[in-house]
Amino acid sequence: MERGKTAIVLGAGASYCYNNGSNKSGIPTQENILNSMSNSIKIKASNSTNAPNFTSTYGMVHSFPLTEYIKQLFHINSGEDNVLDYWEILQENGFNLESLYNHLEKNVETNLLYDLQAIIATNVLTPTGDRNENDVCKYHEIIAEEIEPTDYIIDFNWDTVMSDALLYKCPFWYPSTGFGLELFPLMHIKKKSYLLNSYVQLFHIHGSAFIVKQEGKESYLYNGPKSYNNFTGMKLIQDELQRSPTDEEMKKLELGWIYFKGKWFHPVFIPPSKEKKEYSSVYYNRIKANIHANLPDTKQIIIIGYSFPDADIDYLHSVFVDGVINPDTKVMIVNPSNDQEDFQNRVLKVFPNLRYKIDFSNKDFKEFIEKVKSN
């Protein structure tokens, strides 16, 4: 990568390009996140009462209460041959993942929101499997190998793709200090579990499926590869308390909570919400403050796979503050929409003072990363 402090910003398009060189590819889109609730166990509307919540190793896959709510909301008949296709149903009614979340946030109990959050987290964890070294995305691996000390990454995604690449491939990054806050690394890779300073930072600005916060306290854990899943939690409770988990404890495990040394930790998760209540959290404000502290001496910003939706423009101004960014900073956009005028205009709204320093010449993430490697 070019000399000078660099910020790499990762949007959903970067994770969707996940590829480890085998048969695994693609962190899921909104469509297959929603459809996984039904397709994973082929639930029919006529017999969904016989299909309660379904949990895999990675967490909740299907929520019976959420299915029932969607059926009632959109007046879905329970005909015997009517297989639920959530995405198709939502699209027909003018909804997507964000608008469904916002509707639930305004109109129903928070329990359904927790179910939807857990389903999203499960879906973004599933493609990376056991998160072994050979599961690392080959494109993110190049980023991890080429990144230099003092560079940093702003990741809008909830998945483990970038953190796993840094864990295995970047000698400057340690999870205990590499997320913009100090946390305890729950992991088996001893050489990366030490409390050492990271010279590269990974800021998960929307939280993640693998950083968890202690209930009621500002104490955090990093759930490393092969370290903890919901079945681990069941065993820990049985071993420590000499009993089976209660229904309430089972629900927490189902939602991706971690039981560790007698304390409960829940995922740090900034959901697709218009209300943005979580933006008042200590976690979010610490991450944003870290970004602001780095912007003045940042020489270039590389933004990969982010769509710059109109609804996010004001929010992005609060992250990439005009008065904080160095006016000589170069911006490179890597996105398939780079040729589209409306897309370019949305980018210019976020960086109005840098309009003559924005490069739209790279449209393909994979090709761009290969060029980085060859240089």
C-alpha positions in Angstrom: 0.0 0.0 0.0 1.1 3.6 -0.6 3.3 5.1 2.0 1.6 7.4 4.5 -1.0 6.6 7.2 -3.8 4.7 5.5 -7.4 4.1 6.6 -9.1 1.1 5.0 -12.9 1.2 5.2 -14.8 -2.0 4.6 -18.5 -2.2 3.6 -20.7 -5.2 3.0 -19.3 -5.6 -0.6 -15.9 -6.5 0.9 -17.4 -9.3 3.0 -19.6 -10.5 0.2 -16.4 -11.2 -1.7 -15.2 -13.5 1.0 -13.2 -16.3 -0.6 -10.7 -18.7 1.0 -9.9 -20.5 -2.2 -12.1 -23.5 -1.5 -15.8 -24.0 -1.8 -16.6 -21.3 0.8 -17.5 -17.9 -0.4 -19.8 -15.0 0.2 -20.8 -13.6 3.6 -24.6 -13.6 3.2 -26.7 -10.7 1.8 -30.0 -9.5 3.3 -31.8 -11.9 1.1 -30.2 -15.1 2.3 -30.0 -13.9 5.9 -33.8 -13.7 6.0 -34.5 -16.8 3.9 -32.2 -18.9 6.1 -34.8 -18.7 8.8 -37.0 -20.9 6.7 -34.8 -22.6 4.1 -32.4 -24.1 6.7 -35.0 -26.5 7.9 -37.7 -26.1 5.1 -40.4 -24.9 7.4 -43.9 -24.8 5.9 -46.4 -22.2 7.0 -48.9 -25.0 7.6 -46.8 -26.8 10.2 -44.5 -24.1 11.6 -46.1 -24.6 15.0 -44.2 -27.8 15.1 -40.9 -26.0 14.4 -39.7 -24.0 17.5 -36.5 -21.9 17.6 -33.7 -23.7 15.8 -30.0 -23.2 16.9 -26.8 -24.4 15.2 -23.3 -24.4 16.6 -23.0 -20.7 15.7 -26.3 -19.6 17.3 -30.0 -19.0 16.4 -31.0 -19.9 12.8 -34.8 -19.8 13.1 -37.1 -18.0 15.5 -40.6 -19.4 15.8 -42.0 -16.2 17.4 -40.5 -14.0 14.6 -42.0 -16.3 12.0 -45.4 -16.1 13.6 -45.2 -12.3 13.7 -44.2 -12.1 10.0 -47.1 -14.3 9.1 -49.5 -12.1 11.0 -48.0 -8.9 9.8 -48.4 -9.8 6.1 -51.5 -11.9 6.4 -49.9 -15.1 5.1 -52.3 -17.9 4.7 -51.2 -21.3 6.1 -51.8 -23.3 3.0 -50.1 -26.7 3.1 -47.9 -25.9 0.1 -47.0 -22.4 1.2 -43.3 -22.5 2.0 -42.2 -19.3 3.7 -39.8 -17.2 1.6 -39.1 -14.2 3.9 -37.3 -12.1 1.3 -39.9 -12.5 -1.3 -42.7 -11.7 1.2 -40.9 -8.6 2.5 -40.1 -7.4 -1.0 -43.7 -7.7 -2.1 -44.7 -5.6 0.9 -41.9 -2.9 0.4 -39.6 -4.2 3.2 -36.0 -5.1 3.5 -33.8 -6.1 6.4 -33.4 -2.6 7.7 -37.1 -1.6 7.4 -38.2 -4.9 9.0 -35.8 -4.2 11.9 -37.1 -0.6 12.2 -40.7 -1.8 12.2 -40.0 -4.3 14.9 -38.2 -1.7 16.9 -41.2 0.6 16.8 -44.1 -1.9 17.2 -43.2 -5.0 19.1 -41.5 -6.4 22.1 -37.7 -6.2 22.2 -37.5 -10.1 22.3 -38.2 -10.3 18.6 -35.4 -7.7 18.0 -33.0 -9.9 19.9 -34.0 -12.9 17.9 -33.4 -11.0 14.6 -30.0 -9.8 15.9 -29.0 -13.3 16.8 -30.1 -14.7 13.4 -28.0 -12.0 11.6 -25.0 -12.8 13.8 -25.4 -16.6 13.1 -25.5 -16.0 9.4 -22.4 -13.8 9.3 -20.4 -16.4 11.4 -21.5 -19.5 9.6 -19.5 -19.1 6.3 -16.2 -18.8 8.1 -16.8 -22.1 9.9 -14.2 -23.0 12.5 -12.2 -19.9 11.6 -9.0 -21.9 11.0 -6.0 -20.3 9.3 -7.0 -22.0 6.0 -10.5 -20.4 6.3 -9.0 -16.9 5.9 -10.2 -15.0 2.9 -7.4 -14.8 0.4 -8.2 -11.1 -0.4 -8.4 -10.0 3.2 -5.2 -11.9 3.8 -3.4 -9.6 1.3 -4.7 -6.6 3.2 -3.4 -8.1 6.5 0.0 -8.8 5.0 0.4 -5.5 3.2 -0.9 -3.2 5.9 1.7 -1.1 7.7 2.2 0.0 11.3 -0.1 3.0 12.2 -2.6 2.1 9.5 -6.1 1.3 10.6 -9.2 -0.4 9.4 -12.8 0.8 9.8 -15.1 -2.2 9.4 -18.9 -1.6 9.0 -19.5 -5.4 9.0 -20.3 -7.8 11.9 -18.4 -10.8 10.6 -14.9 -12.2 11.5 -13.4 -12.0 8.0 -11.0 -9.1 8.6 -10.1 -9.9 12.2 -9.3 -13.5 11.3 -7.0 -12.4 8.5 -5.2 -10.0 10.9 -5.0 -12.7 13.6 -3.2 -15.1 11.4 -1.4 -12.9 8.9 -0.5 -9.5 10.5 2.4 -9.5 12.9 1.5 -6.0 14.1 -2.0 -6.9 15.3 -3.0 -8.3 18.7 -6.7 -8.7 19.6 -6.3 -7.7 23.3 -5.5 -4.1 22.1 -6.3 -4.1 18.4 -10.0 -3.3 18.5 -9.7 0.3 19.8 -10.3 -0.8 23.4 -8.6 -3.2 25.8 -10.3 -6.6 26.1 -9.7 -10.1 27.2 -8.9 -12.5 24.3 -10.8 -15.7 24.8 -8.7 -17.9 22.4 -6.4 -20.8 22.0 -3.7 -19.2 19.8 -1.2 -18.4 22.6 1.2 -16.2 20.6 -1.6 -13.8 19.8 -3.2 -13.8 23.3 -0.7 -11.6 25.0 -1.5 -8.0 26.2 0.8 -6.3 23.7 0.3 -3.0 21.9 -1.1 -3.3 18.4 0.5 -1.1 15.8 -2.5 -1.7 13.5 -6.1 -1.1 14.7 -9.4 -2.6 13.6 -12.4 -0.5 14.5 -15.7 -2.5 14.3 -17.8 0.7 14.3 -21.1 -1.3 14.2 -19.9 -3.9 16.7 -19.5 -7.5 15.8 -20.6 -11.1 16.4 -17.4 -11.9 18.3 -16.8 -9.0 20.6 -19.0 -9.3 23.7 -19.6 -6.9 26.6 -20.1 -7.9 30.3 -23.7 -7.4 31.4 -23.9 -4.0 33.1 -20.2 -3.2 32.9 -17.7 -1.8 30.4 -15.7 -5.0 30.3 -15.1 -6.9 26.9 -14.1 -10.3 25.6 -12.9 -11.3 22.2 -14.2 -14.7 21.1 -11.4 -16.2 19.1 -11.5 -19.1 16.7 -12.7 -22.4 18.2 -12.9 -20.8 21.6 -16.6 -20.7 22.5 -20.1 -21.5 21.2 -23.5 -22.0 22.7 -22.7 -25.6 23.6 -19.6 -24.6 25.4 -21.8 -22.3 27.6 -24.1 -25.2 28.5 -21.2 -27.3 29.6 -19.6 -24.4 31.6 -22.9 -23.9 33.5 -23.2 -27.6 34.2 -19.6 -27.9 35.4 -19.6 -24.7 37.5 -23.1 -24.7 38.9 -23.7 -28.5 38.9 -27.0 -28.1 37.2 -28.6 -27.7 33.8 -29.1 -24.2 32.4 -32.4 -22.5 33.2 -34.7 -21.5 30.4 -33.5 -17.9 30.8 -29.9 -19.0 30.5 -30.6 -21.2 27.5 -32.2 -18.2 25.8 -29.1 -16.1 26.4 -26.9 -18.9 24.9 -29.3 -19.1 22.0 -28.9 -15.3 21.4 -25.1 -15.6 21.3 -24.3 -14.6 24.9 -21.2 -16.0 26.6 -21.0 -17.3 30.2 -17.5 -16.9 31.4 -16.2 -17.1 35.0 -19.6 -16.6 36.5 -20.5 -13.6 34.4 -22.6 -13.0 31.3 -21.4 -11.2 28.2 -23.6 -10.2 25.3 -22.6 -9.4 21.7 -21.7 -5.8 20.9 -24.1 -5.2 18.1 -25.1 -1.9 16.4 -28.2 -3.0 14.5 -29.6 -1.6 11.2 -31.8 0.8 13.1 -33.1 4.3 12.3 -33.5 5.0 16.0 -29.8 4.4 16.5 -30.2 4.1 20.3 -27.0 2.0 20.4 -25.0 5.0 19.1 -25.2 6.5 22.6 -23.3 3.5 23.9 -19.8 3.8 25.5 -18.5 1.2 22.9 -19.6 3.2 19.9 -18.4 6.5 21.2 -15.0 5.1 22.1 -14.6 3.6 18.6 -15.7 6.9 16.9 -13.3 8.9 19.2 -10.4 6.6 18.1 -11.3 7.2 14.4 -11.4 11.0 15.0 -8.0 10.9 16.7 -6.5 9.1 13.6 -8.1 11.2 10.9 -5.8 14.4 11.1 -2.6 12.6 10.0 -4.3 10.1 7.7 -2.8 10.5 4.2 -5.3 8.3 2.3 -8.7 6.6 2.8 -9.5 3.5 0.8 -13.2 2.6 0.9 -14.2 -0.8 -0.3 -17.7 -2.2 -1.0 -19.7 0.5 0.8 -22.8 1.8 -1.0 -23.1 5.3 0.6 -26.9 5.1 1.0 -28.6 8.5 1.2 -30.0 7.6 4.7 -26.4 7.3 6.0 -25.0 10.6 4.7 -25.5 12.6 8.0 -24.3 9.6 10.0 -21.1 9.4 7.9 -20.5 13.1 8.4 -20.3 12.3 12.1 -17.6 9.7 11.5 -15.6 11.4 8.7 -15.7 14.9 10.1 -14.8 17.7 7.6 -13.0 19.8 10.1 -10.9 16.8 11.4 -9.8 15.2 8.1 -6.6 16.6 6.6 -7.5 18.6 3.5 -4.7 16.9 1.6 -6.1 13.4 2.2 -6.6 11.3 -0.9 -9.8 9.1 -1.1 -10.0 6.0 -3.2 -13.4 4.3 -3.8 -13.5 0.6 -4.8 -17.0 -0.2 -5.8 -18.9 -1.6 -8.8 -21.0 1.6 -8.9 -18.1 3.9 -9.5 -19.3 4.9 -13.0 -22.7 5.9 -11.8 -23.3 9.6 -11.4 -25.7 9.3 -8.5 -23.2 7.1 -6.6 -20.4 9.6 -7.1 -22.7 12.4 -5.9 -23.4 10.5 -2.7 -19.7 10.1 -2.1 -19.1 13.8 -2.7 -21.7 14.6 -0.1 -19.7 12.8 2.5 -16.3 14.3 1.4 -17.3 17.7 0.0 -13.9 19.3 0.8 -12.0 16.4 -1.0 -13.9 16.3 -4.2 -10.8 16.8 -6.3 -8.9 14.1 -4.5 -11.3 11.2 -5.0 -10.3 8.4 -7.2 -13.2 6.3 -8.8 -11.0 4.3 -11.1 -11.2 0.9 -9.2 -14.5 -0.9 -9.6 -13.6 -4.5 -8.6 -12.4 -5.3 -5.1 -10.6 -8.6 -6.1 -8.8 -6.9 -9.0 -7.8 -4.0 -6.8 -6.4 -6.3 -4.1 -4.4 -8.3 -6.7 -2.8 -5.1 -7.9 -1.9 -4.3 -4.3 -0.2 -7.7 -4.0 1.7 -7.3 -7.3 3.0 -3.9 -6.3 
